[in-house]
Amino acid sequence: MTRNHSHNPLRRLLRAGDPAADAAELAPGERAAIKARMLAAAAERPPSAARWLAPAATVAALLALALGLASRHPVPPVPTAAEPPAAAREIQFTTANGTLVVWQLLPSQSS
């Protein structure tokens, strides 16, 4: 079943603006030469995905490695205000030039 596309206004508009509509058919040798030039030009340039794929894969691998290492070493819990340090001692003294030095001595915590 063949269709008649002459009633399609977009098709008529595209055909009217086609710069090669008046050109004669290319000879087989010219067609082959154009095809060879296009294939040679396409082979010279790497695909666009190759430019960003390697750096993206490297970043993803480093991120996975960092997350894996971070999960092996859990962060120790931070004492909250409800848990005051037990028997902390404080030593204060002033230096000759007037600097106040404060040391807090915390008892060792056994785990």
Buried (B, 14 or more C-beta within 10 A) or exposed (E): EEEEEEEEEEEEEEEEEEEEEEEEEEEEEEEEEEEEEEEEEEEEEEEEEEEEEEEEEEEEEEEEEEEEEEEEEEEEEEEEEEEEEEEEEEEEEEEEEEEEEEEEEEEEEEE
